[in-house]
Amino acid sequence: MRHQIAACETAGELMPRELSPEDVIDEVVLRAYREFVREPEWRRTATWLERLTREQLETECRRLEGERERSIQFTAWSKLVSIWTGLV
């Protein structure tokens, strides 16, 4: 998990230390439990958990990127408003 997170950081999908392996694994365990309770059929456990982990990492990368974009837009908007109100 640390390697996948480091790869996402290198690719610019995550900021350094923005996401920890524990964050991803916590969500994967919850999701695995929910899916298992809903469909308790036999699964290839390792493959299933690897898929859930990969999907969760992708989800977290998208969520955090969206949060950063909204934060940047808000900051830029705030600066424009303060410049505009200073001119009035």
BALOBA-1460 file (C-alpha; in Angstrom, 3 decimals):
// residues 88
<rec num="1" residu="m" x="0.000" y="0.000" z="0.000"/>
<rec num="2" residu="r" x="2.832" y="2.390" z="0.803"/>
<rec num="3" residu="h" x="4.255" y="1.848" z="-2.689"/>
<rec num="4" residu="q" x="0.927" y="2.597" z="-4.373"/>
<rec num="5" residu="i" x="0.501" y="5.766" z="-2.319"/>
<rec num="6" residu="a" x="4.080" y="6.826" z="-3.136"/>
<rec num="7" residu="a" x="3.337" y="6.244" z="-6.842"/>
<rec num="8" residu="c" x="0.233" y="8.438" z="-6.580"/>
<rec num="9" residu="e" x="2.281" y="11.143" z="-4.848"/>
<rec num="10" residu="t" x="4.942" y="10.959" z="-7.564"/>
<rec num="11" residu="a" x="2.279" y="11.204" z="-10.277"/>
<rec num="12" residu="g" x="0.843" y="14.291" z="-8.580"/>
<rec num="13" residu="e" x="-2.454" y="12.597" z="-7.754"/>
<rec num="14" residu="l" x="-1.786" y="13.045" z="-4.028"/>
<rec num="15" residu="m" x="0.108" y="15.613" z="-2.021"/>
<rec num="16" residu="p" x="2.892" y="14.178" z="0.180"/>
<rec num="17" residu="r" x="1.497" y="12.613" z="3.375"/>
<rec num="18" residu="e" x="-2.064" y="13.514" z="2.327"/>
<rec num="19" residu="l" x="-3.196" y="9.903" z="2.651"/>
<rec num="20" residu="s" x="-1.879" y="7.121" z="4.861"/>
<rec num="21" residu="p" x="-2.062" y="3.374" z="4.262"/>
<rec num="22" residu="e" x="-4.098" y="3.110" z="7.452"/>
<rec num="23" residu="d" x="-6.749" y="5.457" z="6.007"/>
<rec num="24" residu="v" x="-7.157" y="3.247" z="2.950"/>
<rec num="25" residu="i" x="-7.102" y="-0.048" z="4.851"/>
<rec num="26" residu="d" x="-9.691" y="1.175" z="7.380"/>
<rec num="27" residu="e" x="-12.111" y="1.945" z="4.550"/>
<rec num="28" residu="v" x="-11.348" y="-1.358" z="2.793"/>
<rec num="29" residu="v" x="-12.095" y="-3.363" z="5.947"/>
<rec num="30" residu="l" x="-15.437" y="-1.572" z="6.361"/>
<rec num="31" residu="r" x="-16.344" y="-2.083" z="2.710"/>
<rec num="32" residu="a" x="-15.286" y="-5.746" z="2.789"/>
<rec num="33" residu="y" x="-17.456" y="-6.341" z="5.839"/>
<rec num="34" residu="r" x="-20.479" y="-4.670" z="4.208"/>
<rec num="35" residu="e" x="-20.029" y="-6.647" z="0.986"/>
<rec num="36" residu="f" x="-19.504" y="-9.920" z="2.833"/>
<rec num="37" residu="v" x="-22.638" y="-9.414" z="4.953"/>
<rec num="38" residu="r" x="-24.649" y="-8.609" z="1.829"/>
<rec num="39" residu="e" x="-23.246" y="-11.516" z="-0.239"/>
<rec num="40" residu="p" x="-21.544" y="-14.091" z="2.009"/>
<rec num="41" residu="e" x="-20.622" y="-16.382" z="-0.887"/>
<rec num="42" residu="w" x="-17.094" y="-17.726" z="-1.161"/>
<rec num="43" residu="r" x="-14.669" y="-15.387" z="-2.858"/>
<rec num="44" residu="r" x="-11.001" y="-15.550" z="-3.665"/>
<rec num="45" residu="t" x="-10.179" y="-13.478" z="-0.617"/>
<rec num="46" residu="a" x="-6.753" y="-12.133" z="-1.588"/>
<rec num="47" residu="t" x="-7.855" y="-11.077" z="-5.081"/>
<rec num="48" residu="w" x="-11.058" y="-9.566" z="-3.725"/>
<rec num="49" residu="l" x="-9.259" y="-7.555" z="-1.035"/>
<rec num="50" residu="e" x="-6.613" y="-6.391" z="-3.525"/>
<rec num="51" residu="r" x="-9.394" y="-5.139" z="-5.834"/>
<rec num="52" residu="l" x="-11.151" y="-3.363" z="-2.970"/>
<rec num="53" residu="t" x="-7.872" y="-1.756" z="-1.897"/>
<rec num="54" residu="r" x="-7.067" y="-0.550" z="-5.419"/>
<rec num="55" residu="e" x="-10.588" y="0.846" z="-5.841"/>
<rec num="56" residu="q" x="-10.439" y="2.591" z="-2.463"/>
<rec num="57" residu="l" x="-7.098" y="4.215" z="-3.280"/>
<rec num="58" residu="e" x="-8.497" y="5.488" z="-6.592"/>
<rec num="59" residu="t" x="-11.592" y="6.814" z="-4.796"/>
<rec num="60" residu="e" x="-9.492" y="8.612" z="-2.171"/>
<rec num="61" residu="c" x="-7.227" y="10.146" z="-4.838"/>
<rec num="62" residu="r" x="-10.238" y="11.536" z="-6.724"/>
<rec num="63" residu="r" x="-11.870" y="12.812" z="-3.521"/>
<rec num="64" residu="l" x="-8.737" y="14.549" z="-2.266"/>
<rec num="65" residu="e" x="-7.996" y="16.044" z="-5.683"/>
<rec num="66" residu="g" x="-11.534" y="17.469" z="-5.786"/>
<rec num="67" residu="e" x="-11.098" y="18.932" z="-2.306"/>
<rec num="68" residu="r" x="-7.820" y="20.572" z="-3.364"/>
<rec num="69" residu="e" x="-9.430" y="22.030" z="-6.488"/>
<rec num="70" residu="r" x="-12.345" y="23.456" z="-4.495"/>
<rec num="71" residu="s" x="-9.934" y="24.901" z="-1.952"/>
<rec num="72" residu="i" x="-7.828" y="26.550" z="-4.674"/>
<rec num="73" residu="q" x="-10.941" y="27.985" z="-6.350"/>
<rec num="74" residu="f" x="-12.206" y="29.340" z="-3.026"/>
<rec num="75" residu="t" x="-8.824" y="30.884" z="-2.231"/>
<rec num="76" residu="a" x="-8.617" y="32.521" z="-5.665"/>
<rec num="77" residu="w" x="-12.183" y="33.810" z="-5.352"/>
<rec num="78" residu="s" x="-11.462" y="35.214" z="-1.878"/>
<rec num="79" residu="k" x="-8.420" y="37.072" z="-3.205"/>
<rec num="80" residu="l" x="-10.440" y="38.541" z="-6.068"/>
<rec num="81" residu="v" x="-13.171" y="39.689" z="-3.689"/>
<rec num="82" residu="s" x="-10.667" y="41.310" z="-1.339"/>
<rec num="83" residu="i" x="-8.985" y="43.095" z="-4.263"/>
<rec num="84" residu="w" x="-12.339" y="44.210" z="-5.639"/>
<rec num="85" residu="t" x="-13.618" y="45.450" z="-2.267"/>
<rec num="86" residu="g" x="-10.335" y="47.289" z="-1.733"/>
<rec num="87" residu="l" x="-10.885" y="49.199" z="-4.992"/>
<rec num="88" residu="v" x="-14.439" y="50.279" z="-4.202"/>
